[in-house]
Amino acid sequence: MKYVITVEGIDAAPQGSKSYIGKNKLGRGMMIESCKRVKPFRNAVRVEAKKVVSEIIEEPVHIEIVFWFKRPKSHFDSKGKVLPSEPKYPTKMNIGDIDKLCRSTLDALTLSAIADDSQVVSLQARKYYCDKNYKTEPHTMITIQTICDESGDK
């Protein structure tokens, strides 16, 4: 079975880096996500996943994730065309490492599309800047495909 989930209008957010915020009332130190965009992104993924996947997938899966990020205004000339000197792929630290982007996405899929992210036996991920001629708003496309061996067993 194959499921395609599209999360539109929100930049993907990396999960993993933590910030220490000091001690709470009980005298314990607390760690929180460094990226404030993680929670809204994970919520958006959960909402869209539940629209596409009617029952939680229990089988092993292959997941493909394509992240599209909005280009900074500095990438465009006065006519709105991407400058030839600008990169095709986002590689700046403020966008996020691809492994941390996948981590936030897979965690969001857990219990909204798949039972647990340990079911993911194959993962492919890419990140691009939005193409002015294709789609200019940030979005993430997630494809989940269940895996069966040649005999049909899972």
Residue pairs with C-beta under 8 A, 6 or more apart in sequence:
1 57
1 145
1 146
2 143
2 144
2 145
2 146
3 52
3 53
3 57
3 113
3 143
3 144
3 145
4 52
4 141
4 142
4 143
5 45
5 48
5 49
5 51
5 52
5 53
5 113
5 141
5 142
5 143
5 144
6 48
6 139
6 140
6 141
6 142
7 41
7 44
7 45
7 48
7 139
7 140
7 141
7 142
8 137
8 138
8 139
9 137
9 138
9 139
10 37
10 40
10 41
10 44
10 138
10 139
10 140
11 37
11 41
11 69
11 70
11 95
11 138
12 41
12 67
12 69
12 96
12 101
12 104
12 105
12 127
12 138
12 140
13 35
13 37
13 38
13 40
13 41
13 42
13 96
13 101
13 104
14 35
14 38
14 95
14 96
14 97
14 100
14 101
14 103
14 104
15 33
15 35
15 38
15 42
15 100
15 101
15 103
15 104
15 107
16 97
16 99
16 100
16 103
17 33
17 34
17 35
17 100
18 31
18 32
18 33
18 34
19 31
19 32
19 33
19 34
20 29
20 30
20 31
21 29
21 30
21 31
21 32
22 29
22 30
23 29
23 30
24 30
33 39
35 96
38 104
41 104
41 108
42 104
42 105
42 107
42 108
43 108
45 104
45 105
45 108
45 109
45 112
45 140
45 142
46 108
46 109
46 112
49 108
49 109
49 112
49 113
49 142
50 112
50 113
52 113
53 112
53 113
53 144
56 111
56 113
56 114
56 115
57 113
57 114
57 115
57 119
57 144
57 146
58 115
58 119
59 119
59 146
59 147
59 148
59 154
60 119
60 120
60 121
60 146
60 147
60 154
61 114
61 119
61 120
61 121
61 122
61 144
61 145
61 146
61 147
62 120
62 121
62 122
62 123
62 124
62 144
62 145
62 147
63 106
63 109
63 120
63 122
63 123
63 124
63 142
63 143
63 144
63 145
64 123
64 124
64 125
64 142
64 143
64 145
65 101
65 102
65 105
65 123
65 124
65 125
65 126
65 140
65 141
65 142
65 143
66 125
66 126
66 127
66 128
66 140
66 141
67 98
67 101
67 125
67 126
67 127
67 128
67 140
68 127
68 128
68 129
68 130
68 135
68 138
68 139
68 140
68 141
69 90
69 95
69 127
69 128
69 129
69 130
69 138
70 129
70 130
70 136
70 137
70 138
71 82
71 86
71 129
71 130
71 132
75 82
75 83
75 86
75 129
76 82
76 83
76 132
77 83
80 132
81 132
82 132
86 129
87 129
88 128
88 129
89 127
89 128
89 129
90 127
90 128
90 129
95 127
98 125
98 126
98 127
101 125
101 127
102 123
102 125
105 140
105 142
106 117
106 120
106 123
107 117
109 117
109 142
109 144
110 116
110 117
113 144
114 120
114 144
121 147
122 147
130 136
130 137
130 138
130 139
146 154
147 154
148 154
